[in-house]
C-alpha cells in the first residue's frame, strides 16, 4: 500500500505551509492560525493492538462469519506490486473496530489462492455491507482478477479526505500522522528501498507481514471513524454518495478493461520521428554555426544568448545560467527561427520518449492491453487525471502529437472506437453559472459562441464576422475565464497592451453578467475562504486575502476558475456513472475504456452502436438536472482514436 500511495498521493496541493498541518488546521476555518505540527509519537511499538494471523481454514471460517454480521468492514490487499492489473495477491487484512485487525495470507500458487479467495466471495459481494478502504479502487481491481466483484457502498478514506481538503495530501501515512497522531510502519522497513535489491511481500516472514498489513486495515478503519462526521459537517456527504463513491466502481471497470494499442504502428512512427529530430538538429547546427547538446539548457542558453547574441531580458537561474524554459523560448520564437526549431525539436523528443516509445512498453503481458490508472484524488478542481500513461497530456494540437492517437485501436474486428465529447463545455458552464443573458442567448440560439462574441465585441453583424475577429474573440473568451489580463492577452494575440485592454473592456461591456459573476465569486471567496461548484464541491482558496499581490491575484484566478472547471468535471463524472449503469444493467458488450478531459471513449460493439449512441448522447447531455444552457455532445466512430475523435 505505501508504494501505491506514493503513486496516487495529491501532488497538486499549492498550500505548501499546510502540507504538515495538524487536524485543527484542516477542520478549523481558513482564517484560523495554524498550530505548529510535531511528528506523531504513537506507533506500533508503543500502542496497544490485537492483530491476528488467520492462516487455518477454521480460522478463516470464523473470520468470514464475523465479517458477514457487520454493516461495514475495512479491507486491504497486500500484493506483489503497485499495478493492480499485473500484481498478484499476497494476503488480505480486515478490520471492524479500532486497534484490532486480521490478516489472511495467501499462497503463491494461483489455484490455491483462488480457492481461498472463493471462501470470501459471498461476503465481498454482499450488497448490504459497506466496504471501507484507502484507495479502494486498487483493491477492487485486484479482487476482479480473482473472480470477485467488491459490492456494496464504498467508504474510501483517500477520496473522502480529497473532498474535504482537495489541496492537501491524501496518502495513508500522511492522514494517519495528521489525524490519528500515529506513525504507521514504513514499507521500506519491510522490503527495503526501491531498486534491484528491493524484496517482494512474498519474501517477508508472515508474522512481520501480519503486523504491517493488519495495521493498514486498523489505521484505515480509524480514519473512516474520524473522517465520516467531517464529511457531513462540511456538507459533502451527498456529493460523495451520489458522485465520488459510485465513480470508484466506474473507474475500476475502465482500468480493468484497458485499451488495445498498435505497437507495430508506434515502432514505425518512432523511426519516422527519429529522422525528423535528426533533420531538425542539422538545421539548428547550421544556424548556430556549431554543434551542441540540444538537450542541455546550459548549452542552449550559451548558443542563443552569447554566440548568437539574442537579447536576454529575464533573470538568470540560481546557478547563474540562462533560463531556456518553454515560456521564454516561445516569446522569442516568432522573431528567431532557430528558437522555433529548438522548440520543435524539444516537442518531438518529448513526444517520442513519453508516448511513442513508452506506450508499447506499458502493454500488460496478461491482457495485451494498456491499463491507464485514473487519479480521482489529485486535481483540486475535481477533474480526473491519469498516469501510466498520462492520456490527458498527449499533445493533440500538433499533427505529430495527434498521430499518437492513431495507435489506440478497437479490441478486434467486431468493434470500433466511439468517442463522445462535450462541445465548448466550460463556456457553457460559465454562461450557466453567471447567468449572463447575452451568452445564454447565443447558446440557446445555437450560435457559434466565438463568432457571437466577436459580433458583440467588434460591433459587426454575426454573419459578417471575419476569421481574424473570431480568433481574437475565442482567445479572449478563454483568457478571461482563466483570469488572464491585458499583458497576457497582448502576448497571445501579438497586439499592443493598450489594444488588449480595450478588447477586454469591450468584452465586459457586452458580458456584464460574467463580470458580475467574477466580482461576486472573488468576494464570496474573501468572506468564506472557499468556492463551490454547482454540485457543492468545495475548494479552499487560502491566499485570497494575502498581503502579496501576486499570491492574491493567483488565488482570485483560482476562485473564478474552480467553479467552472469543477462543474464541468462533475458533469462528466455524473455522465460516466449513468452510462456505466446502462452498460452494466443491459449486459452490453460495449465498454467504456477512457476518460480524457471532456471526452469519453468506448470499445463499441458494431451490433450495439445504433442502440447505444443515442443513449450515450442523452446521458451526457442530461447528466446534470436543471441547467438553462443547452449541452451539446459530439459522437464519432473510427478504427482508431484519432479517426473517432
Secondary structure, DSSP 4 states (H G I P E B T S, - for coil): -HHHHHHHS------GGGTT--HHHHHS-TTS--PPP----B-TTTS--EEEE--SHHHHHHHHHHHHT-SEEEEEEEESSS-TTT--EEEEEEEEETTEEEEEE--SSHHHHHHHHHHHHHHHT-TTSEEEESSHHHHHHHHHTTT----S-EEEHHHHHHHH-TTS---HHHHIIIII-B-PPPHHHHH-SSSTTPPPGGGS-HHHHHHHHHHHHHHHHHHHHHHHHHHHHTT-HHHIIIIIHHHHHHHHHHHHH-BEE-HHHHHHHHHHHHHHHHHHHHHHHHHHTS---TT-HHHHHHIIIIIS-----SPPPTTSPPP--HHHHHHHHTT-HHHHHHHHHHHHHHHIIIIITHHHHT--TTTSSB-PEEESSS-TTS--EEESS-GGG--TTSHHHHGGGGGEE-SSTTEEEEEEEESSHHHHHHHHHH--HHHHHHHHTT--HHHHHHHHHHT--GGG--HHHHHHHHHHHHHHHTT--HHHHHHHHT--HHHHHHHHHHHHHH-HHHHHHHHHHHHHHHHHSEEE-TT--EEE-TTTT-SSHHHHHHHHHHHHHHHHHHHHHHHHHHHHHHHHHHHHHTT-S-EEEEEETTEEEEEEEGGGHHHHHHHHHHHHHTSSTT-SSPP-EEEEEESSHHHH-
